[in-house]
Amino acid sequence: MYDLAIIGAGWAGFNASLKAKELGLKAALIDKSEIGGTCLNLGCIPTKALIQSAKIFSLAKKSAVFGINTGVPAFDLIKIQERKDKIIQHLRSGMRGQLFGIDFISGEARVTSPNEINVSGKLIQARSILIASGSEPYELAQFKFDAKKILSSNEMLSLKEIPERLLIIGGGVIGCEFACLFASLGSKVTVVEKMPQLLPGEDIEVARKLETQFKKKGVKVNTNTDAAGFNSDDFDIVLVCVGRAPRAQGLGLEELGVKLERGRILVDDYLRTNINNIYAAGDCASKIMLAHFAGYQGRLAVGNLASPDNLQALAVSHIPSCIFTDPEVASCGLNTDEAESAGIAIDIHKFDFLGSGMARILDETDGFLKIISEKKAGVVMGASIIGPKATELIGVLTLAIANSLTIKNLRETIFAHPTLSESITEAVK
């Protein structure tokens, strides 16, 4: 019998396995597909690999700005895809290596009792079970996926040709990243978003700035718009990316009595389901679907099931969000609307990248950095960034928010010059 059986080898399940190994638990990791889940195989890693190739192509086109003559640049989509696949294979191999000592079992899992899992006909017994089955693209009734013209983000990652006319339904993180990617590679992109702004939930000023940049790139943006008014015949490819649905069906959970709500596994602050020894982590149990948050949940769940007398509650106040558009977008903690809705008196500290020496060196001056602090004590409560290396800069501010640092602490920190990170002290001067 195993101490722990984990269903799902994505970022939650993988990190849970490493934590189990660290604690000396005998564990099994079960998945019907490749290790790495959505993040490695169909999400974070492949999209960013493609985006980096598109960024290099864009830089090559403006190389004359830096005094470099490269002629007329061209890209090879087949080689771009090959590079992406090679990166995935290397990372997959590395993850496999880290699982030494953990039994990786390939097959379809179904929980048959609180201590038993049927894996493609083989019975696995465990004292505790962790469900980390992930999520899948949400489908619209009027735009059913057909793997030919109406695609999910999964199929978009393997296109053999760049579509001339691309309709993207959904202006959230996935939609905006793909809009930048394919606009950079020559597609005429149209984005349709039902909400009043791109990137719903992000700072409104950041969203407006991104929309302005999209329009400069020739991307047509339609907010406050229902996709039903668009005819798919007017486009070569239609990408539907209106969110992801938790993947918890077919695991035998409902028959076992595990409580679900709208397909999501219900857990408490310690990631326990209503059945004592069954836990859940990651996209299948969380409204916040981010790989790094899933990894954190996986580790937390294993720590809790291993030490039931020393439970640690889930922390959600300092989860960074990173969006690899051009320019990049990142945030952590509260934005201005959220702070005001909560009735918190705040100060706003802002710096425009036009004033950054390094941003000018990079020729990436579009955007700004905004820090929100509690008015009385000056505690940093949130940050939003749009601009060069926003996804790296947010790490410093995540650390500040997680440790309740103050504006005074940031102001007195010495950042190297010339760097983008000194924009943080410039914002709080």
Helices and strands as residue ranges (DSSP letters): E 2-7, H 11-22, E 27-31, H 37-42, H 44-61, G 63-66, H 77-98, E 103-106, E 109-113, E 116-119, E 122-131, E 135-137, E 150-151, H 153-156, E 165-169, H 173-184, E 188-192, H 204-216, E 220-222, G 227-229, G 232-234, E 237-240, E 244-246, H 253-256, E 260-261, E 264-265, E 278-280, H 291-306, E 321-323, E 328-333, H 336-341, E 346-352, G 353-355, H 357-362, E 368-374, E 380-387, H 390-402, H 407-411, H 423-428
